[in-house]
Amino acid sequence: MNTVSKIETWADSHHPKWIDFIRVALGLFILYKGILFVSNVDVLMQMTQNADIAFFNMALAHYVAFAHLVGGLLIAIGLLTRIAVIVQIPILIGAVFFVNIKEGFLSTINNMEFAFSLVVLVLLCVILFYGSGKFSVDRWMKQHPNE
């Protein structure tokens, strides 16, 4: 049994139930942010103005919106949770370090956005470690393989 399997087995056997509620809330929050990005792409484009390449900004905006919509839904229902979290982590690292660094970490303008990004990044790391939990589609599929 390799190290990743051992960690996954331990995390599944020591998974507190309250983390499932945090997973659902986190997934719904990420889904909500994806809906906001889709409804107002111009704001996302302004946030990604670091690079002068218009195509890169547009591709990044579409990647973030799509990853938030699909990933948020997958995290909320607990389906392919770790994969969905792994897709979200680079986005949140970019939000914490690259988007908020333009205004400064301690500026009052972006302080709440920075705090939300940092909290979501930490929670994603916790969900990555603990997995989807008992109240998830992943768990149901393991218990009912033939249905």
N, C-alpha and C positions, 0 to 999 in steps of 0.2 A: 504494500500500500504506500503510495507516494505521499509527500508532504501535503499537497493540495487536497487530496482525498481525506487525509487525517484531519485537516483543519475543517473541511466541509462536514465531516461526520461529527466532530466535536461541536461545531456551531449549530448543526441541526438538533443535536441532543440537548443542548443548553440554550435553546432559543426562547427568550421571554416572550410572552404573548403580547405585551404592550408594544413591542417593536413592530408587530404586524399593523397596528393602528398607525404608527408613525410612517410605515411603508406606504400605506394607503393614502394618508394625508400628503406625504411627499410626492407620490405619483400624481395625485390630483392637482397639487400646486404646480408641478412641472408641466402637466397637461394644460393648465390655465395659462402659464407663461407662453406655451406654444401657440395657444389660441390668440393671445395678445400679439405675439410676433407676426402671425399670419394676418391679423386684422390691421396691423400697422407696421408694414415692412420698412417704411422710411425711417422709423426710429431705430430699428435694428441695423439698417444700412449706415446710419450716422454713428452708431456705436462701433462699427467695424471699419471706420475710415482711416485706420492706421496705415494700411497698405494703399498705394496709389493705383492699384490694379482694379478696375471696375468689375471685371469678370470674377476675380477672386472674392471681392466683397459680396457680389450677388450669389455666388456659389456657397459662401460661408453663411449668408443669411438664410438660404434655403435649407442647408444642412442643419442649422440650429433649429429652425422652425419644425422641420420634419422629425428630427431626433427628439425634440420636446413633445411633439404630438404623439408619436408612436411610443417613445420610451416612457413617457408619463403614464400612458394607458397600460403598458405592460407592467410597469412597476406597481401601479395601483391594483391591478387584478392578480399580480404575483405570477406572471407567466414569463419565463426566460428572464427572471429578475436580474441575475448577475450580469448577463449580457447587456441588458438595457442600462444597467448602472454603469458598466464599463464604457458604453457609448456616451453617457451623460458627463462623466468625470472630465474629459478634456474640455468640454464646453464650459463647465464651471471653473476649471483652472484658468481658462482664458478670461472668464468674467471676473474672477477675483484678482488676477495679476495684471492682465493687459488692458481690460476695459476700465477698471477703477484706478489704475495707476496714472492715467492721464489727468484726472482731477486731483489726485493725491489721496492716499489712504485715509487721512484724517479730515478731509474736507467735509463741510456740512452739506454740500450739494448732493453728493453721491453716498453719503454715510449709510442710509437705510438700504440702498441697493447693494452696497458692499457687504453689509451685515447679512442680508438675505442670501447673497451668493455664498458667503463663507459658511453660514449655517447649513445651507443645502449641500455644499461640498462635503462637510463633515458628516452629515446624515447619509449621504450617498456612500461614503466610505464604511459607515456602520452597517448599512444594508448590504454592501458588497461582502463584508465579513460574515454576517449572520445569515444571509440568503433570504428566501421568500417567506419562510415560516409555515405555521400550521394552517392558517387561513389563506390559502393561495391555490391557484390553478395548478401550479407545479406539484404541490403536495397531493392534490386530488388525482392528478394524472399518475403519480407514483403508486397510489393506493388502488386505483382502478385502471390497470394497464390495458384491459381488453374492451373497455367501453368507449 
